[in-house]
Amino acid sequence: MVSGGLLNDAMAAEGVKLTVLHTNDVHSRLDPFPMDGSRNAGLGGVTARAELIKKIRSEQEHVLLLDAGDIFQGTPYFNFYKGEPDIKAMTAMGYDAATMGNHDFDGGLDNFATQLQHAKFPLIICNYDFAGTPMEHKYEPYRIIRRGKLKIGMTGVGIELKGLVPDNLYGNTKYLDPVQQVNVVAERLKKRESCDLVICLSHLGYKYSENKVSDIILARETSYLDVIIGGHTHTFMDKPDVIKNKNGEDVIVNQVGWAGIRLGRLDFNFSKGNRKNLSGSNSIIIEEKTKQ
């Protein structure tokens, strides 16, 4: 047996590859930006994203598709339909998991809970306590997904709501310290569940000048995360950061801006000797193919 590493057993993940695709802060941008000569003209849109995801899945055996929150708010689609087409589009594209951003509270907890009926993917978050709210039985603190011989553990964290979201919209939701919560859940996923890779979907924000918890702090102050897929700060990262955690091990931190303009891609190789290795990363611009 291989103990304490990223491999489940001696016969497990040698030579296995995994591609992690991710989005964040799409903000109801279902259509591409209009062709009006602006900087983002023609970029984004779920049709082009779906085609890109389909192409990558046809080329790679093991793919995960994840979202780091703020699915809602930003276009008339949300004003009129309150998030239903967004969740349906994510289900159609085959998302494997998502977490919750502050703007996902904009229609209230009742609305978010209602829209999740259209989701065939889990909503994962470990630092919001939704007891006594409409979201009480609509989320999970973590989820384990298998891809071939790989066992991938995922959790999620959200930002402090007080002062950011109106009190009446988040109701009795209790915000718990994200670093403490992630340390508990990630240790369980890595040690007890023997996950080969532990991913956190974070809506804390990439980094701040003030003393505020961020993805960078989360990476430094935890022990068992391998990857943080971020959101909230709309940070366009051309390549991921690599941060040392409390044990001196690498944590990969990535984020791909906002509005579905880009699709993040992280490619991992697994082997007995080398454990996991990030073999490639890409921030892919999503653009409709125009007909000549």
N, C-alpha and C positions, 0 to 999 in steps of 0.2 A: 504493500500500500504506500502511496505517496501522502505523507501527512502534512497538514498545515499549509498546503500549496493551493494552486488553482485547479488541480486535477482531482477528479473524484476517486479514481483508482488507477492502478498501473496500466489498465487496458483502455483508459477513457479517451482523453482528448488529443492525443498526439496527432499532429498534422491537421487538426480541424481548423477551419477558418470561419470567422463570424463577421458580418457586416452590420453595423449599427447605423441606421438612418434616423435623422431627428429634425424636428421643427420646434419653434417657440414663438409666442406672441403673434400668431397669425391674425388675430383681431378681425374675424369675420370677412377676411379678404378672399372671397370665393372667386371673384373675377380677377383677371389681370388688371394692372393699372391701365387707364385709358391711354391711347396713343395721342397724347397732347403735347409732345415735345419736352415733357418734364423729365427729371433724372430717372424716375422709375418707370417710364412709359413702356408698356408691353410686358412688364415683369410680373411674376407671380401667377396666381390662379390655380384652382384645384385640377383643372383638366390637364395642364402641362405637368403639374406635380404628379398626378396619378400615372401619366405616361412614363415619366422618369422612374418612378418607383417600380412600375411593371417591368421596365427594361432591366433595372438592376436585379430584380428578383429572377429574371430569366437567365441572368449571367452568374448569379451566386446561389449556392445551395442553402446557406443559413443566413437569414436576414431578420433583423428586428427593426420595427418602425415605432418611434416614440415621440411624445410631445410634452413640452415643459410648461404648458399653461398659458393663460390669456388667449383662450380659444375664441372668446366672445368680444363684442364691442368694437366699433370702428367703422362700420359701413351700414347703410340702410337695411341690409339683410338682417342684422341683429335687431334694429329698431322695429322691424315688422314681424319677424319670425322668432325672435328671442332665443336663437341658438340652434333651433331644430335642424336647419340645413347644414350647419357646421358639423354637428355630431353625426348626422347621416353621411356626410361626405367622408369624414374620418373613418367611419365604419366601412364604407365602400372601398376605401383605399387600404383597408386591412391594418389599421393601427393596432399595435399590441398592448399599449398602455399610455396613459397620460396622467399629468398631475394638474392641480388647480391653481390658477393665477388670481390676482386681486380683481381683475375685470370680469372674471367668471362669476363673481358675486353681484354683478350689476343689475341683473334681473331678480335678485333675491335668492335665498336658498331653496324656496319652493320651486322656482323656475329651473334652477340648475338640476335639482333632483328629478324634476319632470323630464327634462331634456335627456337625461341619462338613460331613459327607457329606449332611446334610439341607438345606444352604444353597445357594440359587441366587443368592447375592450374594457379593462378595469380602470377605475379612477383610483390612483394610489397616492396616499399622503399619510405621513406618520406624525406630524406635529400640529395637526388640527384635531381637537376633540369635538366631534359633532353630536355627542350624546344629547338627546332631547331636542334635536332639530330635524327638519325634513331629510337631511343628509345622513342621518344616523346609521342606516343600513345600506348606504349607497357607495361606500368607499372601502378600501383595504389599506392597512398600513404597509403592506409589502405584497409582492407577487413573485412566484418562481415560475420561469418559463424554460422549457427545454428546446434546444435546437440540436438535433442529432444527439451526439454524446455529451454536448455541453449543457450545463445547468446554470442559468442566469438568474440571479436574484435582483429584484428592483424595489426601490422605495421612492418616496417623494417628499418634498418639503415646500411649505408655502411661507410667504412673507408675513410680518406683523401687520395685522389688519387695523388696529386702533390708529385713528388719524389718517388712514389711507382709504378705508372703505367706510361709508356711513354705517353707524351702529345698527340701524334697522335692517340693513341688508345682510349682515352676517349674524345677527341675532345672538344666540347663546353659544356660538362657536368659541371654543377656548384655544388660544394660541399657546403652544408649548415650545420650549427652547429647542431649536432645530438641531444644534450640535449634540445636545444630550440625547435627543430622540434617535438621531441617525446613528450615534455610537452604539446604542442598544440594539437597534434593528439590524444594522450592518454586521455587527458581531455575530448575531444569530444566523444571518444568511451565510456568512463565511465559515464560521466554526461549527455550528450545530447542523446546518443544512448542507454544508460542503459545496457551496456554489463556486463555480469556476470563475465567475465574473460578478461583481456587485456594482450596480448602477444606481445613481440617485438622480431623479428628475427634480430639478430645483427651480423655484420661482423666487429665490432670494435676491438675485441680481449678481452680476459678475464681480464688481468690486466698487468700493466707495472711498472717498477721501476722509469721511468722518468715521467714527467708531461704530460701525453698523455691520451686523453679520452678513456675509456675502459668500459666494461660491469659493473664493480664495480662502477665506477664513474657515469655511466648512471643510475644505480639503486639508488645511493645515492642522485642524483641531480634532480630526477623526482618525480612526485607526484601520478601518476595514473596507473603505470605499476604493473602487478601482477607477470609476468614471463618474463625473458630474456633468449632466446635460442641463445647461442653464437657460434662464429667461429673465424677463422683467426689465433689464436695462437696455434692451434692443441693441446689444453689442454685436457688430459684425466682426467675427473672428475668422481670419483667413486660415489660421492653423490653431490647434488647441494649445493651451498652456499645460505644462507638466509641473505639478506642485508636490513637494515632499510632505507626507503626512506625519503623524506623531511617531510612527515607527521608522521614519526615513525611507518609506516606499513611495513610488510614483502614483499620483492621482492625476488623471487626464481631465481637464476642464474645457468644455467647448460650448459655444452659443452661436446662433446664426441670424442675428438681427431681428427682423420683424416682418410682418405682412406676407409671409410665405414667399419672400423674394428669393430665398436660398433654401436648399436642403443640405443639412449636414451629413457627412459620411465619415465613419471611423471603421477601419478594417483591422481586425485582430487575427493573429496566428497563435495557436496554442500548441505547446510541445512539452514533453516530460522534463527535458533538461532546462529549457528556457522559460518555462511557465507561459505567461502571456506576453505577446509582443504586438505593439501598435505598428502594423506594417505599412499603413497609409492613411491619410486623411484628406478630405476635400470639402470645400464649401461651394456647392454647385448652384450656379445662378439658374433660376427657373424662368423660362421664357417660352411663350407660344411660338411654334414654328409658323412663319408667315408663308402663305402660298404665293408663288410667283405668277 
